[in-house]
Amino acid sequence: MFNPNMLNKLKKMQKEMMKAQKELEESVFVGTSGGVVTIEVKGNKEVLSVKINPEAVDPEDVSLLEDMILAAMNDAMRQVEERTEEVMAPYTSGLPGMGGMF
């Protein structure tokens, strides 16, 4: 049986979810590693910038710098994932099969 109130609620929820997702995608997250590497990532996982403190770079130990870049990137991506789960939870928590969609 068709329920116009339910349809209106679903449309409103969809509109709110799309707004929340857009805001999330435009948010900027900053990952850091040891004060040496800073990486900025948008909520859509687009990397905006990588900054390296030149005073902390040891040309003899490039692998350490690579590890720090990796750690900063993982930190930023973890923040994106955590915030995505927080923002989308109200929209996906009661829907079967939607929990892992975002």
SULRA-V624423 format. One line per field, one symbol per residue. ss: DSSP state (2 for helix, 1 for strand, 0 for the rest). phi: phi as a letter, one per 20 degrees, with the letter a starting at -180 (. if undefined). burial: # if it has 16 or more other C-alpha atoms within 10 Angstrom, else .. A space follows every 50 residues. Layout:
ss=???
phi=???
burial=???
This chain:
ss=00022222222222222222222222011111100011111100001111 11022200000222222222222222222222222222222200000000 00
phi=.fcffffffffffffffffffffffefddddcblmdcccdcffemefebc ccfffeedfecffffffffffffffffffffffffffegfedfedfnegd fd
burial=................#..##..##..######..##########.#..# .#............#..##########.##..###.###..#........ ..
